[in-house]
Amino acid sequence: MIRLVRRDRASRRMAVAAPLLALLAAILSNLILFVAMGKDPAAVFYALLLEPFMTWSGFSEVLLKTGPLLLIAQGLAIGFRAKVFNIGAEGQFILGAIFASAIPVYFPQATGGWIWPAMLFMGAIGGALWAIVPAFWRVRLNANEILVTLMMSLIAVQLLNYLLLGPWKDPAGFNFPQSVMFQYDAMIPILLPGTRVNVSLLLAFVAAMLAWVYMQRSFGGYQFLVGGLAPKAATYAGFSQSRAIWLSLLIGGFAAGLAGAAEVAGPIGQLQRSISTGYGYAAIIVAYLGGLHPVGIVASSLLMAALYIGGDNAMVSADLPVAAVRVFQGSLLVCYLAAITFVRFRLVRTRGAPT
């Protein structure tokens, strides 16, 4: 019989190398898929992995998508380290976009530099409020937060559809399900002239620094780590599991809501049904690919953002279907989980029947 046994000490060097090995394994495994589909693997991988960095316009779009992925993943990683699995960041992202859009929708003539900061604040509050329900159900009713947060995301999508097909529908929008275009003062200032990259990217990097300080240099972060690694020991030490659940889900919801607000007040400029782009689900891959470490998440956010842009390129230049792009993203997570498992565990052959 062969079983996994935890190593006495995991190699830090191999832990750092695990994402690179996962990327290589994902490339090799998808190489077979692309060949079977009759696609040119060289053209596909060039479009997926290299083309986004070949031009300034392409790289600026990578930076644009890095912002929301980085924000959401940093918020989720804090909960994941405490073994609180918030799978509903997509719904919290949508609620953040809805709450932020309420200001320009109800006050379309308002002016002043206060509008876009107020929208970001409202979006963050909206995401956190959407996370209150699964937090309450987990603490009070012992409901599984994975299922509850996932179901709440489906409700958020229907709420978005209701608003855009009903009370918030732009009367001059040619019957398209979208809100009115936001006024100039409701748009986040551009960070890099000549691109769509806005100030929200700086907020994402500030969030990464705050996450690093909290998780690596604070007692609260230590409580999260101990609670995730040894729940019983954390209980004996007096660490509150309920507090960890509340904080994990609220922080994740706050970050996802802030990202949703930045999306509607940034590159889109109105509330649309296409706001639900899967950032909340992709951020789960980003968080784990970064090893749940704030610094690693910065690098994995850039990689996943490049795959978003590269996926669009591959669909045009290499005629790759969108499903194949998503398979590559998913296989990247599977390969990473396999790699990190062998970093932390080793295979041991045992004799006799299992007990």
C-alpha positions as MATLAB code, in Angstrom:
seq = 'MIRLVRRDRASRRMAVAAPLLALLAAILSNLILFVAMGKDPAAVFYALLLEPFMTWSGFSEVLLKTGPLLLIAQGLAIGFRAKVFNIGAEGQFILGAIFASAIPVYFPQATGGWIWPAMLFMGAIGGALWAIVPAFWRVRLNANEILVTLMMSLIAVQLLNYLLLGPWKDPAGFNFPQSVMFQYDAMIPILLPGTRVNVSLLLAFVAAMLAWVYMQRSFGGYQFLVGGLAPKAATYAGFSQSRAIWLSLLIGGFAAGLAGAAEVAGPIGQLQRSISTGYGYAAIIVAYLGGLHPVGIVASSLLMAALYIGGDNAMVSADLPVAAVRVFQGSLLVCYLAAITFVRFRLVRTRGAPT';
ca = [
       0.000    0.000    0.000;
       1.235    3.490   -0.859;
       0.171    6.488    1.190;
       1.076   10.127    1.672;
       3.055   11.084    4.768;
       3.648   14.707    5.731;
       7.283   15.752    5.545;
       8.960   16.927    8.741;
       9.997   20.099    6.974;
       8.836   21.238    3.553;
      11.515   22.613    1.254;
      11.094   26.367    0.877;
      12.982   26.253   -2.412;
      10.620   23.653   -3.835;
       7.606   25.595   -2.552;
       8.797   28.589   -4.566;
       9.465   26.389   -7.596;
       6.046   24.679   -7.400;
       4.151   27.361   -9.407;
       6.784   27.241  -12.156;
       6.617   23.457  -12.276;
       2.823   23.672  -12.366;
       2.963   26.071  -15.304;
       5.322   23.737  -17.152;
       3.111   20.729  -16.433;
       0.014   22.639  -17.587;
       1.781   23.589  -20.817;
       2.810   19.983  -21.501;
      -0.613   18.545  -20.705;
      -2.447   21.112  -22.835;
       0.044   20.594  -25.649;
      -1.591   17.215  -26.242;
      -5.041   18.820  -26.204;
      -4.107   21.503  -28.734;
      -2.540   18.942  -31.073;
      -5.658   16.769  -30.817;
      -7.758   19.820  -31.727;
      -5.637   20.401  -34.799;
      -4.208   23.698  -33.546;
      -0.635   24.876  -33.900;
       0.766   24.620  -30.322;
       3.527   27.154  -30.998;
       1.004   29.752  -32.191;
      -1.336   29.033  -29.279;
       1.301   29.307  -26.565;
       2.810   32.407  -28.155;
      -0.604   34.080  -28.110;
      -1.375   32.840  -24.595;
       1.878   33.487  -22.765;
       4.090   35.854  -24.765;
       1.969   38.120  -26.931;
       0.445   40.048  -23.972;
       3.949   41.301  -23.089;
       5.098   42.113  -26.623;
       3.479   45.562  -26.884;
       2.838   48.383  -24.443;
      -0.883   48.366  -25.231;
      -1.078   44.629  -24.534;
       0.882   44.915  -21.307;
      -1.269   47.832  -20.152;
      -4.342   45.608  -20.546;
      -2.574   42.968  -18.453;
      -2.069   45.575  -15.718;
      -5.723   46.588  -16.008;
      -6.892   43.030  -15.308;
      -4.264   42.505  -12.623;
      -5.993   45.031  -10.359;
      -9.284   43.187   -9.676;
      -7.620   39.768   -9.605;
      -5.044   40.977   -7.082;
      -7.638   42.663   -4.863;
      -9.977   39.683   -4.753;
      -7.227   37.069   -4.353;
      -5.615   38.897   -1.430;
      -8.955   38.997    0.367;
      -9.701   35.334   -0.312;
      -6.228   34.137    0.691;
      -6.650   35.447    4.241;
      -9.706   33.248    4.704;
      -8.201   30.270    2.899;
      -5.264   30.259    5.314;
      -7.783   29.973    8.150;
      -9.597   27.157    6.269;
     -12.600   29.395    5.591;
     -13.421   28.843    1.930;
     -15.200   31.791    0.370;
     -16.172   30.604   -3.116;
     -18.649   33.450   -3.632;
     -16.309   36.321   -4.477;
     -17.989   36.584   -7.879;
     -21.292   37.474   -6.223;
     -19.609   39.883   -3.838;
     -17.870   41.471   -6.843;
     -21.266   41.951   -8.538;
     -22.821   43.445   -5.397;
     -19.911   45.849   -5.125;
     -20.548   46.943   -8.708;
     -24.267   47.378   -7.978;
     -23.756   49.412   -4.797;
     -21.183   51.626   -6.482;
     -23.434   52.198   -9.499;
     -26.283   53.427   -7.304;
     -24.614   56.845   -6.968;
     -24.357   57.753  -10.690;
     -27.669   56.009  -11.469;
     -29.659   58.009   -8.905;
     -27.553   61.193   -9.113;
     -26.547   61.429  -12.785;
     -26.081   65.202  -12.639;
     -23.849   65.196   -9.555;
     -20.352   66.610   -9.924;
     -17.245   66.780   -7.773;
     -14.158   64.777   -6.911;
     -16.018   62.962   -4.127;
     -18.063   60.750   -6.453;
     -15.602   58.029   -7.464;
     -14.136   57.622   -3.931;
     -17.700   57.345   -2.611;
     -18.425   54.713   -5.247;
     -15.404   52.671   -4.164;
     -16.528   52.921   -0.528;
     -20.088   51.918   -1.396;
     -18.834   48.986   -3.459;
     -16.653   47.680   -0.639;
     -19.571   47.933    1.793;
     -21.842   46.126   -0.675;
     -19.429   43.221   -1.030;
     -19.004   42.948    2.739;
     -22.775   43.019    3.317;
     -23.219   40.176    0.809;
     -20.699   38.156    2.830;
     -22.612   38.645    6.083;
     -25.213   35.999    5.180;
     -22.791   33.065    4.733;
     -20.801   34.218    7.773;
     -23.932   34.244    9.950;
     -25.121   30.887    8.646;
     -21.706   29.300    9.190;
     -21.339   30.614   12.757;
     -24.933   30.237   13.952;
     -26.235   27.326   11.865;
     -22.974   25.558   10.963;
     -23.879   25.813    7.280;
     -21.139   25.029    4.785;
     -19.734   28.361    3.603;
     -18.642   26.850    0.275;
     -22.224   26.063   -0.735;
     -23.755   29.212    0.737;
     -21.286   31.613   -0.861;
     -21.622   29.823   -4.199;
     -25.426   30.014   -4.088;
     -25.258   33.681   -3.090;
     -23.292   34.327   -6.289;
     -26.159   32.921   -8.355;
     -28.583   35.194   -6.527;
     -26.318   38.179   -7.217;
     -26.416   37.450  -10.963;
     -30.216   37.387  -10.924;
     -30.333   40.631   -8.931;
     -28.074   42.230  -11.544;
     -30.351   40.981  -14.339;
     -33.428   42.351  -12.576;
     -31.931   45.819  -12.174;
     -30.639   46.064  -15.738;
     -33.827   44.712  -17.297;
     -36.022   46.791  -14.980;
     -35.571   49.886  -12.827;
     -31.958   50.713  -13.787;
     -32.304   50.107  -17.513;
     -31.093   53.030  -19.605;
     -34.198   54.423  -21.389;
     -31.941   55.695  -24.182;
     -29.926   52.498  -24.415;
     -31.708   50.950  -27.442;
     -33.217   48.263  -25.199;
     -29.796   46.902  -24.153;
     -29.614   45.636  -20.522;
     -27.319   48.332  -19.167;
     -27.436   51.400  -16.973;
     -26.872   54.979  -18.058;
     -23.306   55.976  -18.830;
     -21.613   57.423  -15.757;
     -20.610   61.070  -15.626;
     -16.964   62.115  -15.836;
     -16.559   62.640  -12.080;
     -17.737   59.067  -11.463;
     -14.747   57.666  -13.321;
     -11.522   56.701  -11.527;
      -8.575   58.834  -12.713;
      -6.213   57.284  -15.255;
      -2.881   56.209  -13.787;
      -0.886   55.660  -16.997;
      -1.688   58.209  -19.752;
      -2.651   56.682  -23.069;
      -3.950   53.487  -21.451;
      -7.041   52.344  -19.536;
      -5.008   51.594  -16.381;
      -6.448   53.628  -13.518;
      -5.698   54.413   -9.882;
      -7.417   51.217   -8.696;
      -4.211   49.351   -9.619;
      -2.414   51.294   -6.879;
      -5.193   50.332   -4.459;
      -4.593   46.680   -5.329;
      -0.880   46.943   -4.556;
      -1.647   48.809   -1.318;
      -4.010   45.958   -0.408;
      -1.192   43.485   -1.106;
       1.135   45.369    1.255;
      -1.530   45.519    3.965;
      -2.197   41.804    3.542;
       1.523   41.073    3.914;
       1.762   43.135    7.097;
      -1.368   41.547    8.536;
      -0.530   37.954    7.675;
       3.227   38.042    8.281;
       3.742   40.639   11.006;
       0.605   40.774   13.152;
      -0.822   38.624   15.917;
      -4.153   38.477   14.077;
      -2.456   36.924   11.064;
      -0.748   34.413   13.341;
      -4.149   33.447   14.741;
      -5.440   32.841   11.219;
      -2.443   30.644   10.399;
      -2.713   28.579   13.584;
      -6.466   28.245   13.172;
      -5.951   26.821    9.693;
      -3.076   24.477   10.520;
      -4.252   23.251   13.929;
      -7.882   24.134   14.751;
      -7.874   22.249   18.069;
      -4.669   23.902   19.207;
      -6.124   27.288   18.259;
      -9.212   26.548   20.362;
      -7.100   25.506   23.348;
      -5.083   28.704   22.956;
      -8.250   30.769   23.213;
      -8.430   31.830   19.554;
     -12.029   32.402   18.495;
     -13.059   30.355   15.486;
     -16.219   32.418   15.079;
     -14.160   35.607   14.911;
     -11.916   34.058   12.263;
     -14.945   33.074   10.163;
     -16.504   36.525   10.393;
     -13.252   38.317    9.582;
     -12.364   35.954    6.732;
     -15.667   36.352    4.934;
     -16.016   40.079    5.583;
     -12.473   40.831    4.409;
     -13.006   38.718    1.300;
     -16.347   40.394    0.587;
     -14.893   43.865    1.199;
     -12.027   43.258   -1.245;
     -14.273   41.707   -3.914;
     -16.810   44.529   -3.589;
     -14.046   47.109   -3.930;
     -12.866   45.362   -7.104;
     -16.401   45.402   -8.501;
     -16.743   49.118   -7.808;
     -13.392   49.802   -9.479;
     -14.534   47.881  -12.551;
     -17.711   49.910  -13.166;
     -16.035   53.205  -12.232;
     -12.995   52.374  -14.323;
     -12.788   50.698  -17.721;
     -16.534   50.067  -18.193;
     -18.125   53.340  -17.087;
     -21.591   51.861  -16.598;
     -23.259   48.818  -15.067;
     -23.640   45.965  -17.550;
     -24.454   42.274  -17.351;
     -20.967   41.578  -18.683;
     -19.570   42.856  -15.373;
     -19.731   39.192  -14.288;
     -16.523   38.123  -16.034;
     -15.441   35.338  -13.693;
     -12.880   37.387  -11.752;
     -14.194   35.970   -8.489;
     -13.588   32.384   -9.592;
     -10.266   33.110  -11.318;
      -9.057   34.768   -8.105;
      -9.309   31.388   -6.356;
      -6.741   30.038   -8.813;
      -4.644   33.178   -8.303;
      -4.686   32.801   -4.509;
      -3.562   29.171   -4.558;
      -1.094   29.627   -7.393;
       0.514   32.339   -5.263;
       0.840   29.896   -2.378;
      -1.636   31.992   -0.319;
       1.280   34.377    0.264;
       0.723   38.100   -0.448;
       3.917   38.397   -2.500;
       3.271   35.206   -4.457;
      -0.269   36.396   -5.222;
       1.133   39.526   -6.896;
       3.077   37.335   -9.344;
       0.191   34.920   -9.925;
      -2.187   37.850  -10.538;
       0.066   39.077  -13.327;
       0.185   35.571  -14.804;
      -3.577   35.077  -14.697;
      -4.175   38.559  -16.131;
      -1.795   37.700  -18.972;
      -3.775   34.503  -19.588;
      -6.970   36.557  -19.835;
      -5.448   38.813  -22.480;
      -3.558   35.933  -24.107;
      -6.774   33.906  -24.245;
      -8.469   36.682  -26.222;
      -5.450   36.822  -28.533;
      -5.445   33.042  -29.005;
      -9.133   33.008  -29.923;
      -8.420   35.508  -32.701;
      -4.952   34.597  -33.976;
      -4.937   30.830  -33.302;
      -8.685   30.129  -33.603;
      -8.737   28.654  -30.107;
     -12.189   28.195  -28.526;
     -12.832   29.925  -25.222;
     -13.430   26.546  -23.540;
      -9.827   25.548  -24.266;
      -8.595   28.725  -22.582;
     -10.602   27.893  -19.474;
      -9.299   24.321  -19.518;
      -5.757   25.701  -19.499;
      -6.560   27.950  -16.522;
      -8.164   25.077  -14.627;
      -5.354   22.651  -15.401;
      -2.898   25.207  -14.065;
      -4.608   25.050  -10.666;
      -4.765   21.230  -10.724;
      -1.070   20.998  -11.574;
      -0.190   23.439   -8.810;
      -2.185   21.516   -6.205;
      -0.430   18.319   -7.272;
       2.987   20.007   -7.107;
       2.431   21.567   -3.697;
       1.117   18.233   -2.365;
       4.458   16.574   -3.098;
       6.273   19.540   -1.561;
       4.455   18.971    1.729;
       4.058   15.177    1.576;
       6.036   12.184    0.377;
       4.947    8.796   -0.874;
       5.646    5.911    1.498;
       5.137    2.215    0.762;
       3.705    0.323    3.736;
       3.248   -3.412    4.280;
       0.179   -5.165    5.501;
      -3.510   -4.375    5.270;
      -4.602   -0.820    5.973;
      -5.947   -0.212    9.459;
];
